[in-house]
């Protein structure tokens, strides 16, 4: 097994245990993101993009759980978490460190969140947040067509 998987699994499990004391406690993607980034940077002072991708890949799940377990603030906590992860990507891009796989994972997450927001009643407004995240990502892509990153094709829902 890949050692980064063990570290990631350990961090996710530890966060889950910290979040479990009260079963009625709502999920909070923004809090999860802060916790993961804090742990990631404390251990190595660097962003582990494999872990970043895993956190981004949870965006659509947190969209459902944040909005269903916290009707008052769920859209906000999900949006803050998703935007924070993409802001980290923008920083990595500006340093020349952003990996294509991370861009692809974020593109997939946008597609999944768009579908979820259009399917689940009451969270259609989250599509605006997805548009905002997608716009940030699009600015990172190669000009003029913005369909590639560093010369490689980026995931789109129509491609495999």
C-alpha positions as CSV (number, residue, x, y, z in Angstrom):
1,X,0.0,0.0,0.0
2,X,1.2,3.5,-0.8
3,X,2.5,5.2,2.4
4,X,0.7,8.4,1.6
5,X,-2.6,6.4,1.7
6,X,-1.8,5.3,5.3
7,X,-1.1,8.9,6.4
8,X,-4.2,10.1,4.6
9,X,-6.4,7.4,6.1
10,X,-5.0,8.1,9.5
11,X,-5.7,11.8,9.2
12,X,-9.3,11.2,7.9
13,X,-9.9,8.6,10.7
14,X,-8.6,11.0,13.4
15,X,-10.7,13.8,12.1
16,X,-13.7,11.6,12.0
17,X,-13.2,10.5,15.6
18,X,-12.8,14.2,16.6
19,X,-16.1,14.9,14.9
20,X,-18.0,11.9,16.3
21,X,-18.7,12.8,20.0
22,X,-22.2,14.1,19.3
23,X,-24.1,12.2,16.7
24,X,-26.3,15.2,15.9
25,X,-23.4,17.4,15.0
26,X,-23.6,18.6,11.4
27,X,-20.8,18.1,9.0
28,X,-18.7,21.1,8.0
29,X,-16.5,20.9,4.9
30,X,-14.7,24.1,5.7
31,X,-13.7,22.8,9.1
32,X,-12.6,19.5,7.6
33,X,-10.4,21.4,5.0
34,X,-8.8,23.6,7.8
35,X,-8.0,20.5,9.8
36,X,-6.5,18.6,6.8
37,X,-4.4,21.6,5.7
38,X,-3.2,22.3,9.2
39,X,-2.2,18.7,9.7
40,X,-0.6,18.4,6.3
41,X,1.5,21.5,6.7
42,X,2.5,20.8,10.3
43,X,4.0,17.5,9.3
44,X,5.9,18.6,6.3
45,X,5.5,22.4,5.7
46,X,4.4,21.4,2.2
47,X,1.1,20.6,0.5
48,X,0.7,16.9,-0.2
49,X,-1.2,17.0,-3.5
50,X,-2.4,13.4,-3.1
51,X,-4.1,14.4,0.1
52,X,-5.4,17.6,-1.4
53,X,-6.9,15.6,-4.3
54,X,-8.7,13.3,-1.8
55,X,-10.1,16.3,0.0
56,X,-11.3,17.9,-3.2
57,X,-12.8,14.5,-4.2
58,X,-15.1,14.7,-1.2
59,X,-16.7,18.0,-2.3
60,X,-19.9,16.5,-3.6
61,X,-20.3,14.3,-0.6
62,X,-19.9,17.2,1.7
63,X,-22.3,19.2,-0.4
64,X,-25.0,16.7,0.4
65,X,-24.1,16.2,4.1
66,X,-23.4,19.9,4.9
67,X,-26.6,21.0,3.4
68,X,-28.7,18.2,4.8
69,X,-27.3,18.3,8.4
70,X,-27.2,22.0,8.7
71,X,-30.0,23.7,6.8
72,X,-29.0,27.2,8.0
73,X,-25.2,27.2,7.2
74,X,-24.6,24.1,5.2
75,X,-24.3,25.8,1.9
76,X,-21.9,28.3,3.4
77,X,-19.6,25.7,5.1
78,X,-19.5,23.6,1.9
79,X,-18.7,26.6,-0.3
80,X,-16.0,27.9,2.1
81,X,-14.3,24.5,2.1
82,X,-14.4,24.1,-1.7
83,X,-13.2,27.6,-2.3
84,X,-10.4,27.2,0.2
85,X,-9.1,24.1,-1.6
86,X,-9.1,25.8,-4.9
87,X,-7.4,28.8,-3.4
88,X,-4.6,26.4,-2.4
89,X,-4.4,25.2,-6.0
90,X,-4.1,28.8,-7.2
91,X,-1.1,29.3,-4.8
92,X,0.5,26.0,-6.0
93,X,0.0,27.2,-9.6
94,X,1.6,30.5,-8.9
95,X,4.6,28.6,-7.5
96,X,4.7,26.3,-10.5
97,X,4.0,23.3,-8.3
98,X,0.4,22.4,-9.3
99,X,0.0,18.9,-10.7
100,X,-2.2,18.0,-13.6
101,X,-3.9,15.3,-11.5
102,X,-5.0,17.9,-9.0
103,X,-6.5,20.0,-11.7
104,X,-8.3,17.0,-13.1
105,X,-9.6,16.1,-9.6
106,X,-10.9,19.6,-9.1
107,X,-12.6,19.6,-12.6
108,X,-14.3,16.2,-11.7
109,X,-15.4,17.7,-8.3
110,X,-17.0,20.7,-10.1
111,X,-18.8,18.3,-12.4
112,X,-20.1,16.1,-9.6
113,X,-21.1,19.1,-7.5
114,X,-23.0,20.6,-10.4
115,X,-24.9,17.4,-10.9
116,X,-25.7,17.0,-7.2
117,X,-26.8,20.6,-6.9
118,X,-29.1,20.2,-9.8
119,X,-30.5,16.9,-8.6
120,X,-31.1,17.5,-4.9
121,X,-34.0,19.8,-4.0
122,X,-33.2,22.8,-2.0
123,X,-29.5,23.1,-3.0
124,X,-29.9,24.4,-6.5
125,X,-28.3,27.7,-5.4
126,X,-25.0,25.8,-4.8
127,X,-24.5,25.9,-8.6
128,X,-23.4,29.5,-8.2
129,X,-20.6,28.4,-5.9
130,X,-19.6,25.7,-8.4
131,X,-19.5,28.3,-11.2
132,X,-17.2,30.5,-9.0
133,X,-14.9,27.6,-8.3
134,X,-14.8,26.6,-12.0
135,X,-14.0,30.2,-13.0
136,X,-11.0,30.2,-10.7
137,X,-9.9,26.9,-12.2
138,X,-10.4,28.1,-15.7
139,X,-8.0,31.0,-15.1
140,X,-5.2,28.4,-14.4
141,X,-5.6,26.7,-17.8
142,X,-3.6,27.3,-20.9
143,X,-4.7,30.0,-23.2
144,X,-6.3,30.5,-25.7
145,X,-8.8,27.7,-25.4
146,X,-8.4,26.9,-21.6
147,X,-8.8,23.1,-22.2
148,X,-5.3,22.1,-21.2
149,X,-3.0,22.5,-18.3
150,X,0.8,22.7,-19.1
151,X,0.0,21.2,-22.5
152,X,-2.0,18.2,-21.2
153,X,-5.8,17.8,-21.7
154,X,-7.9,18.5,-18.6
155,X,-10.8,16.3,-17.5
156,X,-14.2,17.5,-18.8
157,X,-17.4,15.6,-18.2
158,X,-17.6,14.6,-21.9
159,X,-14.0,13.1,-21.8
160,X,-12.6,10.1,-20.1
